[in-house]
Amino acid sequence: MVESRNSAYGNLTVTENGGIRSIYQNGVILANAPDENAAEEAVHYALLESPAPRHILLIGRWSERPALVVEALKHPTIERIDYVELDPALIDIARQLFSRTTGSHVSILA
């Protein structure tokens, strides 16, 4: 276990095993990082549904988002990506503990 803290929405726990960090909320896994294969599937299948996607809205589960952003930016037509997260503690824990696994080239603004 790397960290555990409570938020207004429950307990957040981060574990690490073999270089993979996992984040749990109330005992339920939210995401693993890095997980580039899942990010590729989640982003490219969705964006290929539009001939020229320009704006993206990502909602929830921050720990997966940096990889999704990196993949989305591979599409040359993307102009803007907005992200909404209900739990500010999730943003804090992800900033502190997931920047190593997701890359430093993604900025997180809250």
TITI-821003 format. One record per residue (C-alpha): x, y, z; residue number from 1; residue in three letters. Coordinates in steps of 0.2 Angstrom, whole numbers, padded with zeros to 4 digits. Example, Ala and Ser with C-alpha at 12.3 -4.5 7.8 and 13.67 -1.06 7.14 Angstrom:
<node X="0062" Y="-0022" Z="0039" num="1" residu="ALA"/>
<node X="0068" Y="-0005" Z="0036" num="2" residu="SER"/>
END
This chain:
<node X="0000" Y="0000" Z="0000" num="1" residu="MET"/>
<node X="0007" Y="0017" Z="-0005" num="2" residu="VAL"/>
<node X="-0006" Y="0028" Z="0002" num="3" residu="GLU"/>
<node X="-0024" Y="0028" Z="0010" num="4" residu="SER"/>
<node X="-0034" Y="0043" Z="0014" num="5" residu="ARG"/>
<node X="-0053" Y="0048" Z="0016" num="6" residu="ASN"/>
<node X="-0062" Y="0060" Z="0005" num="7" residu="SER"/>
<node X="-0080" Y="0066" Z="0006" num="8" residu="ALA"/>
<node X="-0085" Y="0051" Z="-0006" num="9" residu="TYR"/>
<node X="-0076" Y="0037" Z="0004" num="10" residu="GLY"/>
<node X="-0058" Y="0030" Z="0006" num="11" residu="ASN"/>
<node X="-0045" Y="0031" Z="-0008" num="12" residu="LEU"/>
<node X="-0031" Y="0018" Z="-0008" num="13" residu="THR"/>
<node X="-0016" Y="0017" Z="-0019" num="14" residu="VAL"/>
<node X="-0006" Y="0001" Z="-0021" num="15" residu="THR"/>
<node X="0009" Y="-0003" Z="-0031" num="16" residu="GLU"/>
<node X="0015" Y="-0020" Z="-0037" num="17" residu="ASN"/>
<node X="0028" Y="-0023" Z="-0050" num="18" residu="GLY"/>
<node X="0029" Y="-0005" Z="-0056" num="19" residu="GLY"/>
<node X="0010" Y="-0004" Z="-0058" num="20" residu="ILE"/>
<node X="0000" Y="0008" Z="-0047" num="21" residu="ARG"/>
<node X="-0018" Y="0004" Z="-0044" num="22" residu="SER"/>
<node X="-0031" Y="0016" Z="-0036" num="23" residu="ILE"/>
<node X="-0046" Y="0010" Z="-0026" num="24" residu="TYR"/>
<node X="-0061" Y="0019" Z="-0020" num="25" residu="GLN"/>
<node X="-0070" Y="0011" Z="-0006" num="26" residu="ASN"/>
<node X="-0062" Y="-0006" Z="-0010" num="27" residu="GLY"/>
<node X="-0067" Y="-0005" Z="-0029" num="28" residu="VAL"/>
<node X="-0053" Y="-0003" Z="-0041" num="29" residu="ILE"/>
<node X="-0054" Y="0013" Z="-0052" num="30" residu="LEU"/>
<node X="-0039" Y="0010" Z="-0063" num="31" residu="ALA"/>
<node X="-0021" Y="0004" Z="-0065" num="32" residu="ASN"/>
<node X="-0007" Y="0015" Z="-0072" num="33" residu="ALA"/>
<node X="0002" Y="0014" Z="-0083" num="34" residu="PRO"/>
<node X="-0011" Y="0004" Z="-0094" num="35" residu="ASP"/>
<node X="-0008" Y="0011" Z="-0112" num="36" residu="GLU"/>
<node X="-0018" Y="-0004" Z="-0120" num="37" residu="ASN"/>
<node X="-0034" Y="0001" Z="-0111" num="38" residu="ALA"/>
<node X="-0031" Y="0019" Z="-0115" num="39" residu="ALA"/>
<node X="-0028" Y="0016" Z="-0134" num="40" residu="GLU"/>
<node X="-0044" Y="0006" Z="-0135" num="41" residu="GLU"/>
<node X="-0055" Y="0018" Z="-0125" num="42" residu="ALA"/>
<node X="-0049" Y="0033" Z="-0135" num="43" residu="VAL"/>
<node X="-0046" Y="0028" Z="-0153" num="44" residu="HIS"/>
<node X="-0062" Y="0017" Z="-0155" num="45" residu="TYR"/>
<node X="-0073" Y="0032" Z="-0149" num="46" residu="ALA"/>
<node X="-0064" Y="0046" Z="-0159" num="47" residu="LEU"/>
<node X="-0064" Y="0036" Z="-0175" num="48" residu="LEU"/>
<node X="-0083" Y="0037" Z="-0174" num="49" residu="GLU"/>
<node X="-0082" Y="0055" Z="-0179" num="50" residu="SER"/>
<node X="-0073" Y="0061" Z="-0195" num="51" residu="PRO"/>
<node X="-0065" Y="0076" Z="-0187" num="52" residu="ALA"/>
<node X="-0067" Y="0076" Z="-0168" num="53" residu="PRO"/>
<node X="-0062" Y="0093" Z="-0161" num="54" residu="ARG"/>
<node X="-0068" Y="0093" Z="-0143" num="55" residu="HIS"/>
<node X="-0067" Y="0080" Z="-0129" num="56" residu="ILE"/>
<node X="-0076" Y="0079" Z="-0112" num="57" residu="LEU"/>
<node X="-0068" Y="0066" Z="-0100" num="58" residu="LEU"/>
<node X="-0078" Y="0063" Z="-0084" num="59" residu="ILE"/>
<node X="-0072" Y="0055" Z="-0069" num="60" residu="GLY"/>
<node X="-0058" Y="0043" Z="-0064" num="61" residu="ARG"/>
<node X="-0043" Y="0054" Z="-0065" num="62" residu="TRP"/>
<node X="-0030" Y="0041" Z="-0064" num="63" residu="SER"/>
<node X="-0034" Y="0034" Z="-0081" num="64" residu="GLU"/>
<node X="-0035" Y="0052" Z="-0089" num="65" residu="ARG"/>
<node X="-0017" Y="0056" Z="-0093" num="66" residu="PRO"/>
<node X="-0015" Y="0041" Z="-0104" num="67" residu="ALA"/>
<node X="-0031" Y="0045" Z="-0112" num="68" residu="LEU"/>
<node X="-0026" Y="0063" Z="-0116" num="69" residu="VAL"/>
<node X="-0009" Y="0057" Z="-0123" num="70" residu="VAL"/>
<node X="-0019" Y="0045" Z="-0135" num="71" residu="GLU"/>
<node X="-0032" Y="0058" Z="-0139" num="72" residu="ALA"/>
<node X="-0019" Y="0071" Z="-0144" num="73" residu="LEU"/>
<node X="-0013" Y="0059" Z="-0157" num="74" residu="LYS"/>
<node X="-0028" Y="0064" Z="-0167" num="75" residu="HIS"/>
<node X="-0023" Y="0080" Z="-0176" num="76" residu="PRO"/>
<node X="-0040" Y="0088" Z="-0176" num="77" residu="THR"/>
<node X="-0042" Y="0089" Z="-0157" num="78" residu="ILE"/>
<node X="-0043" Y="0107" Z="-0151" num="79" residu="GLU"/>
<node X="-0049" Y="0105" Z="-0133" num="80" residu="ARG"/>
<node X="-0050" Y="0092" Z="-0119" num="81" residu="ILE"/>
<node X="-0061" Y="0096" Z="-0104" num="82" residu="ASP"/>
<node X="-0060" Y="0085" Z="-0088" num="83" residu="TYR"/>
<node X="-0073" Y="0084" Z="-0074" num="84" residu="VAL"/>
<node X="-0070" Y="0075" Z="-0058" num="85" residu="GLU"/>
<node X="-0082" Y="0075" Z="-0043" num="86" residu="LEU"/>
<node X="-0069" Y="0071" Z="-0030" num="87" residu="ASP"/>
<node X="-0055" Y="0084" Z="-0027" num="88" residu="PRO"/>
<node X="-0046" Y="0071" Z="-0016" num="89" residu="ALA"/>
<node X="-0044" Y="0060" Z="-0031" num="90" residu="LEU"/>
<node X="-0036" Y="0074" Z="-0041" num="91" residu="ILE"/>
<node X="-0024" Y="0077" Z="-0026" num="92" residu="ASP"/>
<node X="-0019" Y="0059" Z="-0024" num="93" residu="ILE"/>
<node X="-0017" Y="0057" Z="-0043" num="94" residu="ALA"/>
<node X="-0006" Y="0072" Z="-0044" num="95" residu="ARG"/>
<node X="0006" Y="0066" Z="-0030" num="96" residu="GLN"/>
<node X="0007" Y="0047" Z="-0034" num="97" residu="LEU"/>
<node X="0003" Y="0045" Z="-0053" num="98" residu="PHE"/>
<node X="0014" Y="0057" Z="-0061" num="99" residu="SER"/>
<node X="0028" Y="0045" Z="-0062" num="100" residu="ARG"/>
<node X="0017" Y="0032" Z="-0070" num="101" residu="THR"/>
<node X="0008" Y="0043" Z="-0083" num="102" residu="THR"/>
<node X="0021" Y="0054" Z="-0089" num="103" residu="GLY"/>
<node X="0026" Y="0072" Z="-0084" num="104" residu="SER"/>
<node X="0020" Y="0080" Z="-0101" num="105" residu="HIS"/>
<node X="0002" Y="0080" Z="-0095" num="106" residu="VAL"/>
<node X="-0003" Y="0095" Z="-0085" num="107" residu="SER"/>
<node X="-0017" Y="0093" Z="-0072" num="108" residu="ILE"/>
<node X="-0027" Y="0109" Z="-0068" num="109" residu="LEU"/>
<node X="-0040" Y="0109" Z="-0054" num="110" residu="ALA"/>
END
